[in-house]
């Protein structure tokens, strides 16, 4: 039996999960390939540190180029994370004629096109199923089984940490800081949670999905992105009263030749399937013009779910190596030059203001909104507010408008002292059907 040789760059959670997935199901994996899989080298820069996994020490190397330049190795599995040096290692591996499997959304969102071009030039394969949605096989689905569809919209809950935090705030009425601390203690949130809670991790994943589904190259820094740090339990409670769950939603929508996208805390109606996705689970909801509505649901993080996705890519490449088939590229380069991005586009918004409790205030607010062409869909005023300041919370849901227009109207409310403060602004998702 042929032996297909792997070199793994990295020894973090995903690398350990990949190793464990192979050991767990080796017989089935090798049976499906018709060849054996051998991990011959693992990059571990600190081999003396206890990694909490029983891996033979002789596999460890401290120089990545012992893997990248090893003529015996067929597939380089990049599981270091971060844009650099991971991009350089992948590029060098592709140039050295190795197939590459990665889970690295930051490197792909930044350099996916360049890496894909290198794979094409060198007649090797680049696979990255684990970069979006952890164990959910979304990339395989949209690049194979669903290729015959045209998609107008994608919605995603693409980050387990933030979905866990929002779920705990919603279900248990806990404050953001308290849930974050608890999530860090349970190992569900990183010690430095910035990339997760500020939405950057989701923006990377959305950028990859957009390139595959719509053929548009939108760097993550061009996707309007807002994290969850300013979401309060007060907002979550008002959203519940209006019939919505608050979710950190990635969304992208195509209409004719324009395209809008964003990552932000969004009110999702209880009736939408994505509203029921809780805790560390992820989901991707999309509607194809042939297949209709689909939702992919599963664990978006964790060693074994992510290791399962990495192994899936390894198996698909290994089968081609075993059968000596030609290399196969994902249709990532199908760029649609006609589509232009208009930023966030028009949406309904939830707005929480704090205003003086006195006659005429509501009239001033609604006429200001009116002058900016913003219509009010729903409104709630609580008589109880901040007694010392004599202010009350006012909650609005406004009809579709541009966020820039809304921000100008809100600024005018503050400048003219019609309101004391803008508490929060979140998008409201309105399903098309
Ligand atoms: N940190 C991510 C999450 C997993 O919490 O979903 C890796 O993309």
Boltz pocket constraint, residues with backbone or C-beta under 6 A from the ligand:
constraints:
  - pocket:
      binder: B
      contacts: [[A, 130], [A, 131], [A, 158], [A, 159], [A, 160], [A, 161], [A, 162], [A, 188], [A, 196], [A, 201], [A, 280], [A, 300], [A, 301], [A, 302]]
      max_distance: 6.0
